[in-house]
């Protein structure tokens, strides 16, 4: 029988500070003119057709940041900017140009003595009039932290990097024909996952409901927790009836049952739903504390789901977590189809909280051209295997 940790009490207290290795951080003046950067466009190819409520994904464009310094030629910091079409707030037609302009502006402002990743991003809109580019900030933040910590893939948690912490994660079943989804669920169970997340909202509702009933009959709640993610696919006038039908299946939680931007309708669902609701897309585009507080105070969600690529990086996630815990709101962290470079940063962000409930970090095997890394998934956990190493050769060689 699996443990059932309280979703609101599944983590150690927050207030985390992003970790920097003092032994690897050189002391510069306020401006570091010898830094240089490279933006590397890259197309990730899926191993399968990944079905979502927004369509089928077969590939995903991403941009890597490679940060170097002339006085430390053997040290590189890597970050990933991976906005998702149809979801991320960035304008993807101009994203590479916007990223390049932002990077050029940011370069002379790199400063090891100031926590730019925590203090600078909300000021972009208010003082420097930069558009809010959350995935760009996440990429730059992680490249900078990687470089500061020696260019070894340490972003914010050296314990995880050294292989001394294993973070529980959920298995993910993508939208596919019913038989395929049922087979995937059995595969995830055999792989050692005790929590399985299903994407819903793209198939006929009765088919999805019948499938979940069949899966629950084969996987009792004493063995497997079931999470759902509707990605905002349901209308407000139909969501409650569907939630009530699902409630007999002992569903752990459901993410974003209706589309974002309907705060009052979401508030009503959160108050009345027999299944705990987690806000996901609703968190996009709120980098300022007053925006975060307004959303959480208005909707009063039981749970929130944090994606650094969507909300603007690790510092932004820490701010969401601090505010959520002060308001008694549970949370977990998930990746958003990043390569291993982005997934490494997201995994370290989650691991520094020593989570007890599974996180959404099981996406590392979905690409056939993912940069090799120490990240490993086994028995329902993600961890770093010190016997494995990073290989960026495919990125450097084009």
Secondary structure, 3 states (H helix, E strand, C coil): CCCCCCCCCCCCCCCCCCCCCCCCCCCCCCCCCCEEEEEEEEEEEEEEEEEECCEEEEEEEEEEEEEEECCEEEEEEEEEECCCCCCCCCCCCCHHHHHHHHHHHHHCCCCCCCCHHHHCCCHHHHHHCCCCCHHHHHHHHHHHHHHHCCCCCCCCCHHHHCCCCCEEECEEECECCHHHHHHHHHHHHHCCCCEEEEECCCCCHHHHHHHHHHHHHHCCCCCCEEEEECCCEECHHHHHHHHHHHHHHCCCEEECCECCCCHHHHHHHHHHCCCCEEECHHHCCCCCHHHHHHHHHHHCCCEEEECHHHHCCHHHHHHHHHHHHHCCCEEEEECCCCCHHHHHHHHHHHHCCCCCCCEECCCCCCECCCCCCCEEEECCEEEECCCCCCCCHHHHCC
